[in-house]
């Protein structure tokens, strides 16, 4: 068996370049998910604050890792929802602290204690 190529020319066609995946895309998705969870968990105020802050941080990191150097739409929406979740949760904490100091709340608590006693 002869291993010669008989001087044939081979045509090489380069493959088209595959688009690179944006490394910030996964962080943008995570920011969006955490923003949604932050809004949905506003009744659990401290959980909403934690989720919102992490969502904001992930949106910022997503922008810095993006190949285009700008923030993706998902990261922007995630940041807005995260900020909104944090603001609502902090507002609920302030409102409940102010409500607990009101005379109406004190009267309701006194009636409850008279009715059921303390443990």
Secondary structure, DSSP 4 states (H G I P E B T S, - for coil): -----TT------PPPPPPPPPTTHHHHHHHHHHHHHHHHTTTSHHHHHHHHHHHHHHHHHHHHH-SSSS--HHHHHHHHHHHHHHHHHHHHHHHHHHHHTSHHHHHHHHHHHHHH---
